[in-house]
Amino acid sequence: MKSRKLLMIPGPIEFEPEVLQAMGAATTSHVAPNFINSFGNSLELMRKVWQSKNGQPFIIAGSGTLAMDMAAANLIEPNDNILVISTGYFGERYANICKRYGANVTILTTDVGGVVSLETIEKELSKVNYKLLTLTHVDTSTGVLVNPEPIAKLAQKYNTLSILDGVCSVAGEEIKQDEWGIDVVLTASQKAIGVPPGLALLIASKKAIEIFKNRKTPVQNYYADFTNWLPIMQAYENRTPSYFGTPPVNLIAALEVSLQQIISEGMENRFMRHKKIATAFREAMLTLGMELLPISKNYAANTLTAVYYPKRIDANAFLKHIGNNNVIVAGGLLPSHKTQYFRVGHMGCVNNNDLIATIVAIEASLIACKYKFEIGAGIKTALNILNT
Ligand SMILES: *Cc1c(COP(=O)(O)O)cnc(C)c1O
């Protein structure tokens, strides 16, 4: 009997065998020709996935939080006004990062499961001269999806830079960095990019690089300083070796494989697949009588779903039974609601069978928890959507 459990959390996710094989290949020198080529190809492929011809990609060893930190460290100077548009836990984190670099931070938030309205954002931008704003594309704590395009356009109107935390969205939700005019789009390897944890990835616009180059004060973070990394990224893209800090050779080899797979699926196809799988999962949960954190389906993410536990159910027993059925899902993350909901990641190489197996495990767990529902109803709903 297979003993491995299906990993359905919002990162790390299930990875393609070819990606894991690349991870396991013999480590070469970071200046070996095959590695230089892998690094250069990965930088070029990032531009395609981000849909940014003009931006400057960075591939750095670290987690998604480093990518957030890096964007803030390089663009913020003490006393800059920064606007954080928050839809949960990771918005709060971004505010804390910005404060660390001496910024005056204003946070716009809303009820749990909601989004901040464009009117509220515009009112704030017209009141104060903000150097930059941050927004979370998909907040992994709430499963809320924000539409970045109109916010990026507002930022341009008020001459404000925009940073998109796309850790739970890049390569899963539609992003057109150049067309939408977003200055930094950042992510990490272990989510929809489909590579084991350990890479911070971001693309900075020409304007962002310009603002960085015209800083009056040094970057207050040695490791994250673009000054150190910009020449390295440029060198590898020109297929020449360079050194600042040893790159994670195996992870970058795996990144190249995964980015190639993403491009060969096609960005539009990939976004459609995520949308269909997410719709099937959400509708299945609703059919089972459960409720979602996002207040409206219009802003429910396609990369993960956050679901309230049914009333009068023992949450720990529910999660344990899902695990006993060989599927791993995640608990809550938002401190105020942590014990009230669970999260299921459905991004990257997730397929219909993974999704059905997950819904079966959830139904089996509901039976074990003596919850009253029509057995198979969730599966039926999901199959109907997946087969259209
Ligand atoms: C996961 C996540 C992060 C943090 O990434 P780490 O790799 O855990 O540091 C930041 N923002 C969002 C939206 C995330 O989903």
Ligand as a Chemical Component Dictionary entry (heavy atoms), coordinates in Angstrom:
data_LIG
# 
_chem_comp.id                   LIG 
_chem_comp.type                 NON-POLYMER 
_chem_comp.pdbx_formal_charge   0 
_chem_comp.three_letter_code    LIG 
# 
loop_
_chem_comp_atom.comp_id 
_chem_comp_atom.atom_id 
_chem_comp_atom.alt_atom_id 
_chem_comp_atom.type_symbol 
_chem_comp_atom.charge 
_chem_comp_atom.model_Cartn_x 
_chem_comp_atom.model_Cartn_y 
_chem_comp_atom.model_Cartn_z 
_chem_comp_atom.pdbx_ordinal 
LIG C1 C1 C 0 3.456 32.066 1.876 1  
LIG C2 C2 C 0 3.258 33.522 1.732 2  
LIG C3 C3 C 0 4.206 34.458 2.166 3  
LIG C4 C4 C 0 5.441 34.077 2.904 4  
LIG O1 O1 O 0 6.256 33.237 2.195 5  
LIG P1 P1 P 0 7.362 32.357 2.959 6  
LIG O2 O2 O 0 7.992 31.584 1.861 7  
LIG O3 O3 O 0 6.617 31.501 3.940 8  
LIG O4 O4 O 0 8.278 33.295 3.634 9  
LIG C5 C5 C 0 3.969 35.792 1.916 10 
LIG N1 N1 N 0 2.862 36.203 1.309 11 
LIG C6 C6 C 0 1.906 35.340 0.898 12 
LIG C7 C7 C 0 0.696 35.865 0.207 13 
LIG C8 C8 C 0 2.084 33.982 1.102 14 
LIG O5 O5 O 0 1.147 33.125 0.691 15 
# 
loop_
_chem_comp_bond.comp_id 
_chem_comp_bond.atom_id_1 
_chem_comp_bond.atom_id_2 
_chem_comp_bond.value_order 
_chem_comp_bond.pdbx_ordinal 
LIG C1 C2 SING 1  
LIG C2 C3 SING 2  
LIG C2 C8 DOUB 3  
LIG C3 C4 SING 4  
LIG C3 C5 DOUB 5  
LIG C4 O1 SING 6  
LIG O1 P1 SING 7  
LIG P1 O2 DOUB 8  
LIG P1 O3 SING 9  
LIG P1 O4 SING 10 
LIG C5 N1 SING 11 
LIG N1 C6 DOUB 12 
LIG C6 C7 SING 13 
LIG C6 C8 SING 14 
LIG C8 O5 SING 15 
# 
